[in-house]
Amino acid sequence: MKQRGFTLLEVIIAMGILAFVVLSTHQILDSTTKAKDASDETIAELNGLQTLFRLMDQDFSQMTKRQVRNEAGDFQETYILAGRYVLDSQYDGIGFVRDGWVNPINLLPRSELQAVGYRVIDDKLERVYRVYVDQLDNMEPRSQVILENIEDLKFEFLDDKD
């Protein structure tokens, strides 16, 4: 009589080989998934940095010399506010007026000037801005979170006192 099946030993060996292949495939898939997640996280950080540098480049390159009036209507003496805790920042903060805020054919009820600033609150770097340069409207500035997990922020620049 001829045998028409597999022996128990052959089935166990086949199951062992199959288990080894499945385990190996799972480990390769798992390491590939972890590498993709790490890559996505790095790309997100780089995109955030690119956005930050683009915004800062636009803002700082179009900085203009214009005094700002406070709520009482008095002009502030400085053109740039910078230093520790400026704009309620955890670290250094900076505020100034920039030109070049697009307002085609004066369609919007505002000028092309914009008061902007940078600060860190709750370890998040924020770009703060006002629709109107002067603080006569008693409105809080608008803020936009640009980067998170900020450990320190410091601004250094030369002024007329070096």
C-alpha positions as CSV (number, residue, x, y, z in Angstrom):
1,M,0.0,0.0,0.0
2,K,1.3,3.4,-1.0
3,Q,1.3,6.4,1.4
4,R,-0.7,9.4,0.2
5,G,0.1,12.1,2.9
6,F,2.7,13.7,4.9
7,T,4.1,12.3,8.1
8,L,3.8,14.2,11.3
9,L,7.5,15.1,11.3
10,E,7.2,16.6,7.8
11,V,4.2,18.7,8.8
12,I,6.1,20.0,11.9
13,I,9.2,20.9,9.9
14,A,7.0,22.7,7.3
15,M,5.3,24.6,10.1
16,G,8.6,25.6,11.6
17,I,9.9,26.9,8.2
18,L,6.7,28.8,7.7
19,A,6.9,30.3,11.2
20,F,10.5,31.4,10.5
21,V,9.5,33.1,7.3
22,V,6.5,34.8,8.9
23,L,8.7,36.1,11.8
24,S,11.4,37.3,9.5
25,T,8.9,39.1,7.3
26,H,7.3,40.7,10.4
27,Q,10.6,42.0,11.6
28,I,11.5,43.5,8.2
29,L,8.1,45.2,8.0
30,D,8.4,46.5,11.6
31,S,11.9,48.0,11.0
32,T,10.7,49.5,7.7
33,T,7.7,51.1,9.4
34,K,9.9,52.5,12.2
35,A,12.3,54.0,9.6
36,K,9.4,55.6,7.7
37,D,8.1,57.1,10.9
38,A,11.5,58.5,11.8
39,S,11.9,59.9,8.3
40,D,8.4,61.5,8.4
41,E,9.3,63.1,11.7
42,T,12.5,64.5,10.4
43,I,10.8,65.8,7.3
44,A,8.2,67.5,9.4
45,E,10.9,69.2,11.5
46,L,12.7,70.4,8.4
47,N,9.5,71.7,6.9
48,G,8.9,73.6,10.1
49,L,12.4,75.1,10.1
50,Q,12.0,76.1,6.4
51,T,8.7,77.8,7.2
52,L,10.3,79.6,10.1
53,F,13.3,80.8,8.1
54,R,11.2,81.9,5.2
55,L,8.9,83.9,7.5
56,M,11.8,85.4,9.4
57,D,13.6,86.3,6.2
58,Q,10.5,88.0,4.8
59,D,9.9,89.9,8.1
60,F,13.4,90.9,8.9
61,S,14.4,91.9,5.3
62,Q,11.4,94.2,5.1
63,M,11.8,95.8,8.5
64,T,11.0,99.5,8.4
65,K,11.7,102.5,10.6
66,R,8.3,103.5,11.9
67,Q,7.4,104.3,15.4
68,V,4.3,102.7,16.9
69,R,1.6,104.5,19.0
70,N,0.4,102.8,22.1
71,E,-3.2,102.8,23.4
72,A,-2.8,106.3,24.8
73,G,-1.8,107.6,21.4
74,D,1.8,108.3,22.5
75,F,4.7,107.3,20.2
76,Q,7.1,104.7,21.5
77,E,10.7,105.8,21.4
78,T,12.2,102.6,19.8
79,Y,11.7,101.0,16.5
80,I,12.6,97.6,17.6
81,L,11.5,96.0,20.9
82,A,13.9,93.2,21.8
83,G,15.1,91.6,24.9
84,R,14.3,89.1,27.7
85,Y,10.5,88.6,28.2
86,V,9.5,91.0,25.5
87,L,6.0,90.2,24.2
88,D,5.5,88.0,27.3
89,S,8.1,85.5,25.9
90,Q,9.7,82.8,28.1
91,Y,13.1,83.8,26.6
92,D,14.0,86.6,24.3
93,G,11.3,88.3,22.2
94,I,11.4,90.8,19.4
95,G,8.9,93.1,17.9
96,F,9.1,95.6,15.0
97,V,7.2,97.0,12.0
98,R,7.6,95.5,8.5
99,D,6.6,96.8,5.1
100,G,5.5,94.9,2.1
101,W,2.4,93.2,3.5
102,V,0.5,92.7,0.3
103,N,-2.7,94.7,0.0
104,P,-3.4,94.8,-3.8
105,I,-5.0,98.1,-4.9
106,N,-5.8,98.8,-1.3
107,L,-8.7,96.3,-1.3
108,L,-8.4,95.6,2.4
109,P,-9.0,98.2,5.1
110,R,-5.4,98.3,6.2
111,S,-2.0,99.5,5.1
112,E,0.9,97.5,3.8
113,L,2.7,97.9,7.1
114,Q,2.4,95.2,9.8
115,A,3.6,95.0,13.4
116,V,5.2,91.6,13.9
117,G,7.1,89.9,16.6
118,Y,8.5,86.6,17.7
119,R,8.2,85.0,21.1
120,V,8.2,81.7,22.9
121,I,5.2,80.7,25.0
122,D,4.9,77.2,26.5
123,D,8.0,76.1,24.6
124,K,6.3,77.0,21.3
125,L,7.8,79.7,19.0
126,E,5.0,82.0,17.9
127,R,4.9,84.7,15.3
128,V,2.6,87.4,16.6
129,Y,1.2,90.2,14.4
130,R,-1.3,93.0,14.4
131,V,-3.6,93.9,11.6
132,Y,-3.1,97.6,12.4
133,V,0.4,98.8,13.3
134,D,-0.7,101.1,16.1
135,Q,-2.2,99.7,19.2
136,L,-5.2,102.0,19.2
137,D,-7.8,99.3,18.6
138,N,-7.3,97.5,21.9
139,M,-7.2,94.2,20.1
140,E,-4.9,91.4,21.2
141,P,-2.3,90.5,18.6
142,R,-2.9,87.4,16.5
143,S,-0.5,84.5,16.9
144,Q,0.7,81.7,14.8
145,V,2.7,78.7,16.2
146,I,5.6,78.0,14.0
147,L,7.8,75.5,15.9
148,E,7.3,73.5,19.0
149,N,9.7,72.1,21.7
150,I,11.9,75.3,21.7
151,E,14.6,75.2,24.4
152,D,15.9,78.8,24.0
153,L,15.5,81.8,21.8
154,K,18.0,84.6,21.6
155,F,18.2,87.6,19.3
156,E,21.5,89.5,18.8
157,F,22.0,92.4,16.5
158,L,24.1,95.5,16.1
159,D,22.5,98.9,16.8
160,D,23.9,102.4,16.9
161,K,25.6,101.6,20.2
162,D,27.2,98.4,18.8
